[in-house]
């Protein structure tokens, strides 16, 4: 006789059912409508298949397409349907991993050649057939011997099976002709997948290891509603139009070179203006906020990073050490710096400090170098040579909260207010590999949470996402088309002051350890500039635009007046170019539009005679506005002063 278990539903009601009852059966007992809509179940907080037996008392929620967790289940199942189609079309394909990811899914395959766009069309068509066949997803528990037998022809799966612990439950899922090693969960049947699209294929090393074989990864997306799929594909198309690498070439902002090396950026004059203005904005704000500017070398003795603890924990991201300098011992080696914090600690350490000196705020916009894997490099967004708007605050325990408030206020001014970004906040907690005791981490994490709560800022917890030396507040921002980017960070550090034996003399005339706060507003100027290019689609606010005004004479007869106007605008501190080339007027106007210049000042004979201009504003089509030079200067200088978002 089977035992009875108690199942608590979301409304608080309790059902007593025989042990072994499935979530699907409970959904059916609640109502036919819920049973038809059911996709998976949340059992004691964990998402499971509907058909999996319930064997103990539990809380239960039936998931439908309205639940965010159900979308992840749909996408996981979509990856299996993709693998089903690939195995039918390419029977010898090795099967790697196929997880759901943000906005979609992927699957890795070991095949003799890369997939072509034509292959993707065939695979997508076969996926449609698999979905229409409405195969059930069937879960089985198998032992190690059975698993090895099932996947005897697939070395990738055999490798994964060999890694499973003796106590782990091994499960396989079958949909129609395809069986895969998988923990699940999955949707009940393949027919629940209706709205999906394969996006592209790319190479990916097995297990992310550059020393292993190259697999072929197919990316796709899946949604419950057609309008959601269409909206996502529209966002992708908009993102392609905003690709900072394409716009970087079009607007002549930056370039990279194989001769120079991957991940290293050449800033062209127009791009350098943007970088300079961003640097100046954060440095001006730092000075106004009580920071002191410092500068530190690009290379340092290797010993410094052993003291800081970056070696060996950060060694994989650092470039190899170089030989000793002239006249130094052979065992002395140098490294290019991947961060500034150890050097700022040395500046603090250089003299005796009193509690009266604290807080000490040191800021530096500095180049650093990180040995990122070549496969992760991406335009300005992931580079090896990067410029950080770095700052480190040394303070007492009592000052931590106020200093975090100061950092949050800077983020609000320089990121949210200046660029119109919506901000999301996370507290990233201790990683597995870390410095310091659990007691220190408990205190640091609690301090960050308390500061955000007192500031009235909602946040999520990113468990394990902290730096090895301390927890942090990670701030992410949403761009014009809804994408989320990594932005500012505020990191609390009790460990580096200990390792460098930093001290200050307290009110009791005894030595005490300061606390160190690491913070960056933009993160890196490369990544932030890439974000801004895509956010504004290259149409920068007037204050940030490399070229703010283009003066265009209608003909040679107005060229001298146009140059005089340009000189007057330049004298007011504006960035101006005169286009008096021999091209037609329409061509020159079109060039200004392609370069996304905020303002074009057209000078005809009437304007030349009256000392005025005909103003064309970016994004307003052919409309022109007659205006005096004084009126235009008043308008544009106010926009620059206030950092207006649009002309």
C-alpha positions, 0 to 999 in steps of 0.5 A: 500500500502506497504512502500518502504525501502532502502537497502544498499549492501556491494558494496555501491549500494542501492536497494529500495524494499517493506517493508517486503522483506526478505534477501532471496528475495534480494539474489535471485534478485542478482543472482541464485548462491548467492541465493543457497550459502546464509546461513544468512544475516548481517543486520546493523551488526546483523546476522539474518535469510534469511527469516526474513522480512526487515522493515526499511532502513538497510545495508545488506550483504548476508553470505555464508560459506566463512564468519566466522559468517556463521560458527557460524550460522551453529553450532547453527543450528547443536545444534538444529539438535542434540536436534531434534535427542535426542528428537526422541530417548529419547522422555522425555528428557528435553531441556536446552541450546544449543549454538555454541562455539569455534570449535563446539556446545553443548546441555544440556539435562535432562535425567535419566542417562548419555549418553553412547558412544553407545548413541552418535553413535545412536544420530549422525546417527539420526542427519544424517537422520534429515539433509537429511530430509532437514527440513526448520528452521521456525521462529515464534514470539509468546506471553508468553501464547503461549510459555508456552503452547508450552513448558508445558512439559519442566520445563527448558524452562518454567523457561527460559520463566519466566525470559524474560522481558515483552518487549522482543520478544519471538521467537521459531524455528521449524525444522521438528518434533522439536520446541525450544525456541530460538533467532536464527538465523539459516541456511535455512534448515537442509540439509545444515549440512553435515560435523559434529561429536559428540565428547563426553558427560559430566555432567553439572549443570543447569545454571552452579549452583552446587545447581541445577540438573545435566544435560547431555551435548553433545559436537559436531563440525560442518564444511562446508568442509569435509577437515576442519572437518578431520583437526579438528579431527586430531588436537583433536587426536593430542591434546589427545596425548599431554594431559599434565595430561597423559604426566605428569604421563608418564614423572613423572612430577607431581601428584594430590591426593584426600587425598591432595585435588582437584586442589592442585599439588604435583610437583615431582623432574622432574617437580620441575626442570621445575618449578625452571628453569621457576622461575629462568628465569623470576626472572633473567630477572626481576632483569636485567630489574630493578625489586626488589625481595620481599617476602610476607606471605601466610596469612593476616588479612581479613581487608587487602582485605576490604581495597583493595576492593577484599572483597566483589567483589572477595569473591567467589574466596577466601577461608573462613576466619580463626579464630584469632591468639593466643592472638588476639581479637576474631573478628580478622580473617585471610585469605590465599592470592589469590593474592599479590597486596595488600601486595606489596602496603603495601611494597610501603606504608612502607616509604615515596617515592619521584618522584626520587624513581619512578618507583618502580618495585616489583616482587615475584614468590609466592604461592596463593590460590583460591577457584575455583569450583571443576567442573572447575579444570583441571590438571595444567591448572586450580588449587586452589594452584597456583604459580604466577610470579607476579610483580607490578610497581608503577610509575607516569602518565608520566612513564606509557607508558615506563613501559608498553613497558618494560613489553611487551619487557619481554613478547617478550623475555620470551614467544615469543623468548624463546618458539616460540609462536605466540602472540595475543593481546587484550585490556580488558575493564571495567566490570559491577562490578568495582571500580573507576569512568568512567573518571578513566577507560576512561583514563586507557583504552586509555593509554593501547591502545595508548601504543600498537599502538605506539609499532606497535602491532595489538590488539582486544578489549575484551569489559567487560573483564577487572579486577574489579580494572582496564583494562588490556592487555591480551596476548594469545599464539598459541601452536604447533597445533594451540590452543590458551592459556591465557598467560601474562597480563598487568593490569593498576590500578588507584584504589588500590593506591587510596584505600591504599592512596599511595603517592609520593612527586612530584617536586612541593614538594606536595603529588601525587598518583602513578599509579600501573601496575600489570603484570605476564609473565607466569601467573601461573607456573602451567598453563604455565607448562601445556601449555608447556607440551602440546606445546612440547608434553613433548619433552622440549628444552634442557635447560628446560628438567628435564634430559638433557643427559642419559649415557648408557653403552653397557655392564657392562664392560663400566659402569665405563667409563659411570659414569666418563663421567656422572661426567664430564657432571655434573661438566659442570652443566648438568642434567645427569643420567646413566642407567647401569641397567641389561636391554638390550641396546635396552630396555634402549634406548627405555626408554630414548626415552619414557622419551623424553631425548634430548640426549643419550650418548652411551658408548661402548668399543671403546668410553671407550678406546678413551674417546668419546661417540656415540650420539643419538639425540631425534627425529632422530631415530637410527642415532648415531654420534661419537663425542668427549666429548669436542665437545659434551660439547661445543654443549650442553652448547651453546644450554642451554645458548641460550635456543635453541628450539630443540636439 
